[in-house]
Amino acid sequence: MTEQGSVTIVPSVHFSPTHRRRVRETIRERRPDLVAVELDERRFERLDRSARVDPSELARELPSTTTPAYRTLRAIQRTVARLYGLDPEESDMEAAVQTAAELDIEIALIDEPIEEIFSTLSTAVGPATIPKMLIRMQSMGPADRLRQLETMTLPFRDVRSGDDVQPMVDQMRTLLPEVTDTLIDRRDRAMAERLHVLRHEGYDVVAVVGAGHHNGIRAVLDELERQNAEPSVSVPVRTSSRSITNVPISRSIVPGRWVAFDPDLHRSR
């Protein structure tokens, strides 16, 4: 029987230089068998090939029904990053891929395909979404507004776990449950299921994910542990073309039985 591996999760603010450093330091310290990233195959190939994911080019490749949702979300993301003084062209995912390449470590792609994400989002979001959000905002109490303000004023460099951004996630779930279900909850489950496979197959993994996914992934992994669930997904694994081998490879890891989650960022349990 294969000895179980470990999962070390690095919750990150995607465009924060502090978190890019943390990603690099954790990978170099842990020297895992695999580095798992919040990317699918399409986004990884673009990032690995060009060192930047060109939003315009990627948008042209998506189905026409999903393009408006993708362009809108990307514009919001870039605007918020710049408002906080961050560089939306430098991401934690790039830091993870680059560091893995330097150490000749393979990369596991644990996110859902981007076309599926935005196809679901396009179906869930419609003309009534904004009016519903405004109505929900009006029903917010003083305590909810205070939590929102406290979260928004937390420096990104101080974000170290999902707990630090959970009030923001909860706020989004209250105001835009349709969006939260697609962009957070469904992806939390998908990424947890893939980490579930890797852990059971005996791999020591460092997983780099957005801080907003941290608590959700942990909850799903705990649920899978309690259920002793049989995984039913495969995990794409790549070798970065930036590595000394310079030859990308692809394979799927055979689903295993279960995986345990390590709640401590730097210690397996």
C-alpha positions as CSV (number, residue, x, y, z in Angstrom):
1,M,0.0,0.0,0.0
2,T,1.3,3.5,-0.9
3,E,2.4,5.6,2.0
4,Q,0.4,8.8,2.2
5,G,2.1,12.0,1.4
6,S,1.5,15.5,2.7
7,V,-0.3,18.7,1.6
8,T,1.1,22.1,2.5
9,I,-1.2,24.9,1.4
10,V,0.1,28.4,0.8
11,P,-2.9,30.8,0.8
12,S,-2.0,33.8,-1.2
13,V,-3.1,37.2,-2.5
14,H,-2.5,36.7,-6.2
15,F,-0.6,39.9,-7.0
16,S,1.1,40.6,-3.7
17,P,4.9,40.7,-3.7
18,T,4.9,39.5,-0.1
19,H,3.0,36.4,-1.1
20,R,5.2,35.8,-4.1
21,R,8.1,35.7,-1.8
22,R,6.2,33.4,0.6
23,V,5.4,31.0,-2.3
24,R,9.0,30.8,-3.4
25,E,10.3,30.3,0.2
26,T,7.8,27.6,1.0
27,I,8.6,25.6,-2.2
28,R,12.3,25.9,-1.6
29,E,12.0,24.9,2.1
30,R,9.7,22.0,1.5
31,R,11.2,20.6,-1.7
32,P,7.9,18.8,-2.5
33,D,7.3,16.1,-5.0
34,L,4.8,18.3,-6.7
35,V,3.8,22.0,-6.8
36,A,0.0,22.3,-7.2
37,V,-1.3,25.6,-8.6
38,E,-4.7,27.2,-9.1
39,L,-4.5,26.8,-12.8
40,D,-6.0,24.6,-15.5
41,E,-4.2,23.3,-18.6
42,R,-5.1,26.2,-20.8
43,R,-3.9,28.9,-18.4
44,F,-0.8,27.0,-17.4
45,E,0.3,26.5,-21.0
46,R,0.0,30.2,-21.7
47,L,1.8,31.2,-18.5
48,D,4.5,28.7,-19.0
49,R,5.1,29.6,-22.7
50,S,5.0,33.4,-22.4
51,A,5.6,34.1,-18.7
52,R,2.3,36.1,-18.9
53,V,-1.3,35.2,-19.4
54,D,-2.5,37.6,-22.1
55,P,-6.1,38.3,-21.0
56,S,-7.2,39.5,-24.5
57,E,-5.7,36.5,-26.3
58,L,-7.2,34.1,-23.7
59,A,-10.6,35.7,-24.0
60,R,-10.6,35.2,-27.8
61,E,-10.1,31.5,-27.2
62,L,-13.1,31.1,-24.9
63,P,-16.6,30.4,-26.2
64,S,-18.4,33.6,-27.2
65,T,-21.0,33.2,-24.5
66,T,-18.4,33.2,-21.8
67,T,-16.2,36.1,-23.1
68,P,-18.2,39.0,-21.5
69,A,-18.1,37.4,-18.1
70,Y,-14.4,36.7,-18.3
71,R,-13.6,40.2,-19.6
72,T,-15.7,41.9,-16.9
73,L,-14.2,39.8,-14.0
74,R,-10.6,40.3,-15.3
75,A,-11.2,44.1,-15.6
76,I,-12.4,44.2,-12.0
77,Q,-9.5,42.1,-10.8
78,R,-6.9,44.3,-12.5
79,T,-8.6,47.5,-11.2
80,V,-8.6,46.3,-7.6
81,A,-5.0,45.2,-7.8
82,R,-3.9,48.6,-9.0
83,L,-6.0,50.4,-6.4
84,Y,-4.0,48.5,-3.8
85,G,-0.7,49.4,-5.4
86,L,-0.1,45.8,-6.8
87,D,1.2,44.8,-10.2
88,P,-1.5,42.8,-11.9
89,E,1.1,41.4,-14.3
90,E,3.1,39.6,-11.5
91,S,1.3,36.7,-9.9
92,D,1.9,34.1,-7.3
93,M,1.1,31.4,-9.9
94,E,4.0,32.6,-12.0
95,A,6.3,32.6,-8.9
96,A,5.2,29.0,-8.2
97,V,5.8,27.8,-11.7
98,Q,9.1,29.5,-12.0
99,T,10.3,28.1,-8.6
100,A,9.2,24.6,-9.5
101,A,11.1,24.9,-12.8
102,E,14.2,26.0,-11.0
103,L,14.1,23.0,-8.7
104,D,13.0,20.6,-11.5
105,I,9.7,19.8,-9.7
106,E,6.6,18.8,-11.7
107,I,3.4,20.9,-11.5
108,A,-0.1,19.6,-10.7
109,L,-3.0,21.6,-12.2
110,I,-5.8,21.5,-9.7
111,D,-8.3,24.2,-10.9
112,E,-11.3,23.7,-13.1
113,P,-11.0,24.5,-16.8
114,I,-11.5,28.2,-17.3
115,E,-14.2,27.7,-20.0
116,E,-16.3,25.6,-17.6
117,I,-16.0,28.3,-14.9
118,F,-17.2,31.1,-17.1
119,S,-19.8,29.1,-18.8
120,T,-21.4,28.3,-15.5
121,L,-20.9,32.0,-14.4
122,S,-22.6,33.2,-17.6
123,T,-25.6,31.0,-16.9
124,A,-25.8,32.0,-13.2
125,V,-25.5,35.8,-13.7
126,G,-28.0,37.9,-15.6
127,P,-29.7,41.3,-15.7
128,A,-31.3,40.8,-12.3
129,T,-28.0,40.2,-10.5
130,I,-27.1,43.8,-9.8
131,P,-30.6,44.8,-8.6
132,K,-30.6,41.8,-6.3
133,M,-27.2,42.7,-4.9
134,L,-28.4,46.3,-4.2
135,I,-31.4,45.0,-2.3
136,R,-29.2,42.7,-0.3
137,M,-26.8,45.6,0.5
138,Q,-29.6,47.6,1.9
139,S,-30.5,44.8,4.3
140,M,-27.0,44.7,5.8
141,G,-26.7,45.5,9.5
142,P,-24.1,47.6,11.2
143,A,-22.1,44.6,12.3
144,D,-21.9,43.3,8.7
145,R,-20.7,46.7,7.5
146,L,-18.0,46.9,10.2
147,R,-16.7,43.4,9.3
148,Q,-16.5,44.5,5.7
149,L,-14.6,47.6,6.6
150,E,-12.1,45.7,8.8
151,T,-11.4,43.2,6.1
152,M,-10.9,45.9,3.4
153,T,-8.4,47.7,5.6
154,L,-6.3,44.6,6.3
155,P,-2.9,45.0,4.6
156,F,-2.4,42.2,2.1
157,R,1.0,41.4,3.5
158,D,-0.7,40.4,6.8
159,V,-3.0,37.8,5.1
160,R,-1.7,34.4,6.2
161,S,-4.7,32.1,6.1
162,G,-8.3,31.9,4.9
163,D,-9.5,33.2,8.2
164,D,-8.0,36.6,7.3
165,V,-10.2,37.0,4.3
166,Q,-13.2,34.9,5.4
167,P,-15.3,38.0,6.2
168,M,-14.9,39.2,2.6
169,V,-15.9,35.8,1.3
170,D,-18.9,35.8,3.6
171,Q,-19.8,39.3,2.4
172,M,-19.6,38.2,-1.2
173,R,-21.7,35.1,-0.4
174,T,-24.4,37.4,1.1
175,L,-24.4,39.9,-1.8
176,L,-23.7,37.7,-4.8
177,P,-24.4,34.1,-3.9
178,E,-24.7,33.1,-7.6
179,V,-21.1,34.4,-8.2
180,T,-19.7,32.9,-5.0
181,D,-21.1,29.5,-5.8
182,T,-19.3,29.4,-9.2
183,L,-16.1,31.3,-8.5
184,I,-15.4,30.0,-5.0
185,D,-17.5,27.1,-3.7
186,R,-17.4,24.9,-6.8
187,R,-13.7,25.5,-7.4
188,D,-12.9,24.8,-3.7
189,R,-14.5,21.4,-4.1
190,A,-12.7,20.7,-7.4
191,M,-9.3,21.7,-6.1
192,A,-9.8,19.8,-2.8
193,E,-10.7,16.6,-4.7
194,R,-7.5,16.8,-6.8
195,L,-5.4,17.4,-3.7
196,H,-7.2,14.5,-2.2
197,V,-5.9,12.3,-5.0
198,L,-2.4,13.5,-4.8
199,R,-2.1,13.1,-1.0
200,H,-3.4,9.5,-1.2
201,E,-1.0,8.6,-4.0
202,G,1.9,9.4,-1.7
203,Y,3.0,12.8,-3.1
204,D,4.3,15.5,-0.8
205,V,2.6,18.6,-2.3
206,V,2.9,22.4,-1.9
207,A,-0.4,23.9,-3.1
208,V,-0.6,27.6,-4.0
209,V,-4.1,28.9,-3.9
210,G,-5.9,32.2,-3.4
211,A,-6.5,32.9,0.3
212,G,-10.2,33.0,-0.4
213,H,-10.1,29.3,-1.3
214,H,-8.1,28.2,1.8
215,N,-11.0,27.6,4.3
216,G,-13.2,26.0,1.6
217,I,-10.6,23.6,0.5
218,R,-9.8,22.6,4.1
219,A,-13.5,22.0,4.8
220,V,-13.9,19.8,1.7
221,L,-10.8,17.8,2.5
222,D,-11.9,17.3,6.1
223,E,-15.3,16.1,4.7
224,L,-13.6,13.7,2.3
225,E,-11.5,12.3,5.2
226,R,-14.6,11.7,7.3
227,Q,-16.4,10.0,4.5
228,N,-13.3,8.0,3.5
229,A,-14.3,8.9,0.0
230,E,-13.1,7.3,-3.2
231,P,-11.8,10.0,-5.5
232,S,-13.1,10.0,-9.1
233,V,-10.9,12.6,-10.7
234,S,-7.6,12.7,-12.5
235,V,-4.9,15.4,-12.0
236,P,-3.0,16.8,-15.0
237,V,0.7,17.0,-14.2
238,R,3.2,19.1,-16.3
239,T,6.9,19.8,-16.4
240,S,7.6,23.4,-17.0
241,S,9.2,24.2,-20.3
242,R,11.4,26.6,-18.3
243,S,13.2,23.7,-16.6
244,I,16.5,22.3,-17.8
245,T,14.7,19.4,-19.5
246,N,12.8,21.8,-21.7
247,V,10.3,19.1,-22.6
248,P,6.7,19.5,-21.3
249,I,5.0,16.2,-20.3
250,S,1.4,15.3,-19.5
251,R,0.0,12.5,-17.5
252,S,-3.0,11.8,-15.2
253,I,-2.5,10.5,-11.7
254,V,-4.8,7.5,-11.0
255,P,-7.4,8.4,-8.3
256,G,-6.7,6.9,-5.0
257,R,-8.7,6.5,-1.8
258,W,-8.4,9.6,0.4
259,V,-6.2,12.4,1.5
260,A,-5.7,14.3,4.8
261,F,-5.3,18.1,5.0
262,D,-2.6,19.8,6.8
263,P,-4.0,23.0,8.4
264,D,-0.6,24.3,9.4
265,L,1.1,26.0,6.5
266,H,4.5,24.4,7.3
267,R,3.8,21.2,9.0
268,S,2.2,17.9,7.9
269,R,-0.1,16.0,10.2
